[in-house]
Amino acid sequence: MISHNCVYTSLIVNDAASAIEFYKQAFGAEEKYRMLTPDKQKIMHAELQIGNSIIFLNDEFPDCGHLSAKTLNASPVSIHLQIDDADLWFERAVNAGAKVTMALENTFWGDR
């Protein structure tokens, strides 16, 4: 159930169906809802739950100005996932196909 006292992340991606499967495999996401376009070719809106957080996700729709990071060739977004075993989750994400851009390490601010 969606709470009205929270901030939700909304991601626009190039292939929402594949992204959903990745988030399921990598982060144990649970798909709560999926709304397809009338032709059933794209995802207009999906809701995923990871832990107690909800992520909204949809395919890009360039005609409406909704562009993915892939199309823009850049992204101002990062996802910070707070978990109990960073090594286990890191390995899980890599095994699901995540591209490592920064090695897993203990940071000076106390996270791993």
Secondary structure, 3 states (H helix, E strand, C coil): CCCCCCCCEEEEECCHHHHHHHHHHHHCCEEEEEEECCCCCCEEEEEEEECCEEEEEEECEHHHCECCHHHHCCCCCCCCCCCCCHHHHHHHHHHCCCCCCCCCCCCCCCCC
